[in-house]
Amino acid sequence: MKPLEGQVRIPSGCAISAVIAKDGARMSGRTVIESMKPMHERSNGLGGGFAGYGIYPEYRDLYALHLFYQDRESRRQGEELLRESFEVVQAEDIPIRKIPAITDIPIIKRYFVAPLQSLLSRLQLDEEEFVVRTVMRINTTLDGAYVFSSGKNMGTFKAVGFPEDVGVFYRLEEYEGYSWTAHGRYPTNTPGWWGGAHPFTLLDRSVVHNGEISSYDANRRFIEMFGYQCTLQTDTEVITYIADYLMRRKGLSASETASVVAAPFWSTIERKEPEEREKLTWLRTVFSSLLITGPFSIVLGYTGGLMALNDRLKLRSMVVGEKGEKVYIASEEAAIRAMEPEAENIWAPAGGEPVIVQVKEGAF
């Protein structure tokens, strides 16, 4: 008897896709939804999601918190905590389109907020650290409440379902952003649920990931020493926290972050020029516990840019293409062609070679 869908483990499964306009031109979410259709078989319907950047220009200076609630009581508790911590400028349901493919829908809300200055002064924290701590507090102490997006002028939209259905469900064709990422999930180690779908985000950093990292426990133990709490038992969550730690708290660039999580082999470092060799040696030595091992391809989204990265042995597929001011990234060329049939300069990055695309200064 042929196995049913969901009964076959496909370790190379999962689909990732992304597009960014270097000139900051905003594009509909419809574009990235189309990219997921040719990669349908890489998912099994247990998780799909998207992140869009530049989608909330009218609230660009406020944090956009997206939350799932299990019931009215968890919503009451969550909103009470938010009012204690933030000035809530706008609270509303995230618009959805009910479709048969998406079921068991939780309460889905979004809040545009600013941290209370009195709390920041008393706690002697900057805004971003305060938001991170509040997100961790909600996600670890409030039963039935989960913050799944917390950045400025960006938002994550995810659910249990195939990604092309999730995009329709959230009416993403009505949003416009200068950058989009997408993910279709084929879970191998954790159950499919709304919070466990990709992208995983913290502040403006979002991660979509295809692969299965073997260094999860070492990475998790290190990152939890700095206040992060990994509650979902999934490797993508820890990758997101690693990116936040390195880029926000330690001030590393995207390129330097790539040199930590996919550090060059020592034999490669030895062949570098002295200045570069010294820098790479320092990064690999100081942040050795944040080296990610195992097969992976990821796209890291952040305000004003994207970074695509394979593991050092390139055990997961990733291709990149261009057309004019736009750069396209996906697990398969077919997904790029779905976004832009005339895409040019299609290439596959080498293992451990980051592809970093920045929006021009002042363009968003």
C-alpha positions in Angstrom: 0.0 0.0 0.0 1.3 3.4 -1.0 2.1 5.6 2.1 -0.3 8.5 2.7 0.8 12.1 2.7 2.4 12.9 6.1 3.6 9.3 6.6 6.8 9.7 4.7 9.8 11.5 6.2 11.4 13.7 3.6 14.5 15.2 5.2 15.2 17.4 2.2 11.7 18.8 2.2 10.6 22.4 3.0 10.5 25.2 0.5 11.9 28.7 0.9 11.5 31.7 -1.3 12.3 35.4 -1.1 12.3 38.6 -3.2 13.7 42.0 -2.5 13.7 45.3 -4.5 17.0 47.1 -4.1 15.3 50.4 -5.0 12.8 50.0 -2.3 9.8 49.7 -4.7 6.9 48.0 -2.9 5.3 44.9 -4.5 2.2 42.9 -3.7 2.4 39.8 -1.6 0.9 38.0 -4.6 4.3 37.7 -6.1 5.8 35.6 -3.4 2.6 33.5 -3.1 3.0 32.5 -6.7 6.6 31.3 -6.0 5.3 28.6 -3.6 3.0 26.9 -6.1 5.7 25.0 -8.1 7.2 23.8 -4.8 4.0 22.4 -3.5 5.4 18.9 -3.0 8.1 20.2 -0.7 5.4 20.8 1.9 2.9 18.6 3.6 0.3 21.1 4.7 1.5 21.3 8.3 2.9 24.8 8.1 3.2 27.8 5.7 4.1 31.4 6.2 5.3 34.7 4.9 7.1 37.8 6.2 6.7 41.2 4.5 8.9 44.3 5.0 7.7 47.9 4.5 4.0 46.8 4.8 3.0 49.2 7.6 4.3 52.6 6.4 1.5 54.4 8.3 2.8 52.9 11.6 6.5 52.7 10.6 7.7 54.0 14.0 5.6 51.6 16.1 6.2 47.9 16.9 3.7 45.7 15.1 2.9 42.8 17.5 1.1 39.9 15.9 -0.4 37.4 18.4 -2.3 34.1 18.4 -4.7 33.5 21.3 -6.2 30.2 22.1 -9.4 31.6 23.7 -10.9 34.8 25.2 -9.3 34.3 28.5 -5.8 34.1 27.0 -6.6 37.2 25.0 -7.8 39.1 28.1 -4.5 38.2 29.9 -2.4 39.1 26.9 -4.0 42.4 26.3 -3.7 43.3 30.0 0.0 42.6 29.9 0.4 44.7 26.7 -1.4 47.7 28.3 0.9 47.5 31.3 4.0 47.6 29.0 3.1 49.7 26.0 1.1 52.6 24.7 -1.3 50.7 22.4 -2.0 53.0 19.5 -4.1 50.6 17.4 -5.5 47.1 18.2 -7.3 45.1 15.6 -8.1 41.7 14.1 -5.6 40.7 11.4 -7.9 40.5 8.3 -8.4 37.0 7.0 -10.3 35.2 4.3 -11.9 32.0 5.5 -11.2 29.1 3.2 -11.8 25.4 3.6 -8.0 24.6 3.4 -7.3 26.5 6.7 -9.1 25.2 9.8 -8.8 25.3 13.6 -8.3 29.1 13.4 -7.2 30.8 16.7 -7.9 34.4 17.6 -5.4 36.4 15.5 -4.8 40.0 16.6 -2.3 42.7 15.9 -1.2 45.7 18.0 0.8 48.8 17.0 2.6 49.8 20.1 5.3 52.0 21.7 7.0 51.0 24.9 6.1 53.1 27.9 9.0 55.5 28.5 8.5 55.4 32.3 9.2 51.6 32.2 12.3 52.0 30.0 13.7 54.6 32.4 13.0 52.5 35.5 14.4 49.3 34.0 17.2 51.1 32.2 16.6 49.2 29.0 16.5 50.4 25.4 13.3 49.9 23.3 14.4 46.8 21.5 15.6 44.9 24.5 12.4 45.8 26.3 10.3 44.4 23.4 12.4 41.2 23.3 11.9 40.6 27.0 8.2 41.3 26.7 7.9 38.8 23.9 9.8 36.2 25.9 7.6 36.8 28.9 4.3 36.4 26.9 5.5 33.3 25.1 6.7 31.5 28.2 4.3 32.6 30.9 0.9 33.2 29.3 -0.8 29.9 28.5 -2.6 30.1 25.2 -0.9 33.4 24.0 1.9 33.5 21.5 3.6 36.5 19.9 4.7 35.5 16.4 5.8 38.9 15.0 7.3 41.9 16.8 9.2 44.2 14.4 8.7 47.7 13.0 7.1 48.2 9.6 7.1 44.5 9.0 4.9 41.5 9.8 4.8 37.7 9.8 1.8 35.8 8.7 1.7 32.0 9.3 -0.7 29.1 9.8 -1.1 25.3 9.5 -1.7 24.7 5.8 0.1 24.8 2.5 1.8 28.2 1.9 -0.2 29.2 -1.1 -3.4 28.7 0.9 -1.9 30.6 3.9 -1.2 33.5 1.6 -4.9 33.5 0.4 -6.1 33.1 4.0 -4.2 36.3 5.1 -5.2 38.3 2.0 -1.5 39.0 1.4 -2.3 40.4 -2.1 -3.6 43.4 -0.3 -0.2 44.2 1.3 2.7 45.8 -0.4 6.3 45.6 0.8 9.9 46.0 -0.6 10.9 42.6 0.6 9.1 39.3 1.1 10.1 35.8 2.4 8.1 32.6 2.3 8.2 29.1 3.6 6.4 25.8 3.1 7.0 23.3 5.9 7.6 19.6 6.0 8.1 19.0 9.7 10.5 16.2 10.6 11.0 16.5 14.3 8.2 18.7 15.7 4.4 18.7 15.2 2.7 21.1 12.9 0.9 24.0 14.7 0.3 27.6 14.0 3.2 29.0 16.1 5.6 26.4 14.8 5.2 27.4 11.2 7.9 29.6 9.6 9.0 32.4 9.5 10.3 32.6 13.0 10.9 36.2 14.0 12.2 38.4 16.8 12.0 42.2 16.3 12.6 42.8 12.6 14.6 39.6 12.0 12.8 36.7 10.4 14.2 33.3 9.4 12.9 30.7 6.9 14.8 27.5 6.9 15.1 24.2 5.0 17.1 21.6 6.8 17.8 19.9 10.1 20.7 21.2 12.2 22.6 18.8 14.3 24.0 21.4 16.6 20.7 22.5 18.1 21.4 21.5 21.7 24.8 23.2 21.8 23.4 26.3 20.1 20.4 26.4 22.4 22.4 26.0 25.6 24.7 28.9 24.6 21.9 31.3 23.5 19.8 30.7 26.6 22.6 32.0 28.7 21.7 35.5 27.4 18.0 35.5 28.3 16.6 33.8 25.2 14.2 31.0 25.9 13.7 28.3 23.3 10.3 26.8 24.0 9.3 25.2 20.7 12.0 22.5 20.4 12.7 23.6 16.8 16.1 24.5 15.3 14.7 27.5 13.3 13.7 29.2 16.6 17.3 29.0 17.8 18.7 30.3 14.5 16.5 33.4 14.8 17.7 34.1 18.3 21.3 33.6 17.2 20.8 36.2 14.5 19.3 38.6 17.0 22.2 38.1 19.4 24.9 38.5 16.9 23.5 41.4 14.9 21.6 43.4 17.6 23.5 42.7 20.8 27.0 42.1 19.5 26.7 44.5 16.5 28.0 42.1 13.8 27.2 42.7 10.2 25.2 40.2 8.1 28.5 39.1 6.5 30.2 38.6 9.9 27.1 36.7 11.2 27.4 34.4 8.2 31.1 33.8 9.2 29.9 32.6 12.6 27.0 30.4 11.8 28.6 28.9 8.6 32.2 29.5 9.6 34.8 28.7 7.0 36.9 25.6 7.6 40.2 26.2 9.4 42.0 25.1 6.3 40.2 27.8 4.4 40.9 30.5 7.0 44.6 29.7 6.9 44.7 30.6 3.2 43.2 34.1 3.7 45.2 37.4 3.8 46.5 38.2 7.3 43.8 40.8 8.2 41.0 38.6 7.0 42.5 35.5 8.6 42.7 37.3 12.0 39.1 38.5 11.8 37.7 35.0 10.8 39.8 33.4 13.5 38.5 35.7 16.1 34.8 35.2 15.0 35.2 31.4 15.0 36.9 31.3 18.3 34.8 33.7 20.3 31.4 32.4 18.9 32.3 28.8 18.5 29.1 27.6 20.2 27.1 29.4 17.5 28.5 27.4 14.6 25.5 25.7 12.9 26.2 22.2 11.7 24.1 19.9 9.6 22.3 20.5 6.3 20.5 23.9 6.0 19.6 26.7 3.7 18.1 29.8 5.3 16.9 33.3 4.3 17.3 35.9 7.0 15.1 39.0 6.5 15.8 42.2 8.3 15.0 45.9 7.9 16.5 47.0 4.6 18.0 43.7 3.5 18.1 39.9 3.1 20.7 37.3 3.6 20.6 33.8 2.0 23.0 31.2 3.3 23.7 27.5 2.8 25.6 25.2 5.1 29.3 24.8 4.4 28.8 21.6 2.4 25.8 22.8 0.5 23.5 19.9 1.5 20.4 21.9 0.8 19.4 23.5 -2.5 19.3 27.3 -3.1 19.3 29.4 -6.2 19.4 33.1 -6.8 18.3 35.2 -9.8 18.0 38.8 -10.8 15.9 41.1 -12.9 16.4 44.8 -12.9 16.4 46.1 -9.3 14.9 42.9 -7.9 16.7 39.8 -6.5 15.0 36.5 -6.2 16.0 33.6 -3.9 14.4 30.1 -3.7 14.9 26.4 -3.2 14.2 25.8 -6.9 14.6 27.8 -10.1 11.0 27.1 -10.9 9.9 29.3 -8.0 12.0 32.2 -9.3 10.5 31.8 -12.7 7.0 31.9 -11.1 7.9 35.3 -9.7 9.8 36.6 -12.7 9.7 34.5 -16.0 12.5 36.6 -17.4 14.8 36.3 -14.5 18.5 36.6 -15.4 21.9 35.5 -13.9 20.5 32.4 -12.2 23.2 30.8 -10.0 23.6 28.6 -7.0 25.7 30.0 -4.2 28.5 27.9 -2.9 28.3 26.3 0.5 28.8 28.8 3.3 28.8 31.7 0.8 26.3 34.4 1.9 24.2 36.3 -0.6 23.5 39.7 1.0 21.2 42.1 -0.6 20.7 45.6 0.8 18.0 48.2 -0.2 19.6 51.5 -1.3 20.0 54.0 1.5 16.8 56.0 2.0 14.8 53.9 -0.5 12.3 52.6 2.1 
